[in-house]
Amino acid sequence: MTALNKQDTSELRRNIKQQRITIPVDQQMEAALAITEQLVRQRHYRSSQHIALYLPNRGEIDTRYLIEDAWLDKKSVYLPGLMPVLKNR
């Protein structure tokens, strides 16, 4: 297996993002529900009290269903905090 160089990786990410945002909203929602249903049945998820997730951006899998399930189960949900990118850093 060959390693991708930085340009190949950037192009691959750009292509995947472009494909992702073309998926119809109803299919995105269906996929998010299916993934949530699979995850909540997993032993590691059921036994966890702390869950780290993200909020979706531009066609990413919607994690709101999983967040809601975690809250109903009294789990702590952690989301990343984003800071602006500063020049000269």
VMD Tcl script that draws the C-alpha trace (Angstrom):
set ca {
  {0.00 0.00 0.00}
  {1.42 3.38 -0.94}
  {1.22 6.51 1.15}
  {-0.65 9.50 -0.22}
  {1.23 12.74 -0.49}
  {-0.25 15.97 0.87}
  {-1.67 17.04 -2.51}
  {-3.31 13.64 -3.09}
  {-4.79 13.69 0.40}
  {-6.19 17.20 -0.11}
  {-7.70 16.20 -3.44}
  {-9.22 13.05 -1.96}
  {-10.78 15.04 0.90}
  {-12.14 17.62 -1.55}
  {-13.68 14.88 -3.73}
  {-15.27 13.10 -0.78}
  {-16.67 16.37 0.59}
  {-18.14 17.20 -2.82}
  {-19.78 13.77 -3.06}
  {-21.07 14.03 0.50}
  {-22.86 17.34 -0.01}
  {-24.70 15.98 -3.05}
  {-26.47 13.28 -1.02}
  {-30.15 14.24 -0.63}
  {-31.15 15.39 2.87}
  {-33.64 12.55 3.33}
  {-30.90 9.99 2.59}
  {-28.54 11.76 5.00}
  {-31.20 11.60 7.70}
  {-31.90 7.94 7.00}
  {-28.19 7.13 7.24}
  {-27.83 9.10 10.49}
  {-30.74 7.19 12.04}
  {-29.36 3.83 10.88}
  {-25.92 4.60 12.29}
  {-27.43 5.77 15.58}
  {-29.46 2.58 15.86}
  {-26.32 0.50 15.32}
  {-24.20 2.50 17.76}
  {-26.67 2.49 20.64}
  {-26.68 -1.32 20.55}
  {-22.91 -1.54 20.97}
  {-21.65 -2.74 24.34}
  {-19.06 0.04 24.59}
  {-21.67 2.72 23.95}
  {-24.16 1.24 26.42}
  {-21.54 1.02 29.18}
  {-20.10 4.50 28.55}
  {-21.10 7.48 30.63}
  {-19.06 10.03 28.65}
  {-19.42 10.41 24.87}
  {-17.38 12.72 22.62}
  {-19.09 13.73 19.38}
  {-19.17 16.58 16.88}
  {-21.86 18.71 15.31}
  {-22.20 17.98 11.59}
  {-20.92 20.30 8.90}
  {-21.82 20.29 5.20}
  {-23.22 16.82 4.68}
  {-21.45 15.01 7.51}
  {-23.43 12.38 9.40}
  {-25.85 14.12 11.74}
  {-25.04 13.21 15.33}
  {-28.07 14.92 16.89}
  {-29.95 11.61 17.22}
  {-27.03 10.08 19.06}
  {-26.67 13.16 21.28}
  {-30.36 13.00 22.17}
  {-30.11 9.29 22.98}
  {-27.07 9.90 25.18}
  {-28.85 12.66 27.10}
  {-31.89 10.41 27.61}
  {-29.51 7.82 29.10}
  {-27.98 10.52 31.35}
  {-24.61 10.31 29.58}
  {-22.30 13.32 29.43}
  {-21.78 14.54 25.86}
  {-18.67 16.45 24.89}
  {-18.32 18.56 21.75}
  {-15.10 20.11 20.46}
  {-14.62 23.81 20.96}
  {-13.30 25.56 17.87}
  {-11.07 28.58 17.93}
  {-10.30 30.85 15.00}
  {-7.05 30.17 13.19}
  {-4.55 32.93 13.88}
  {-1.74 33.85 11.54}
  {1.83 33.48 12.84}
  {0.90 30.46 14.97}
}
mol new
graphics top color blue
foreach p $ca { graphics top sphere $p radius 0.5 }
foreach p [lrange $ca 0 end-1] q [lrange $ca 1 end] { graphics top cylinder $p $q radius 0.2 }
display resetview
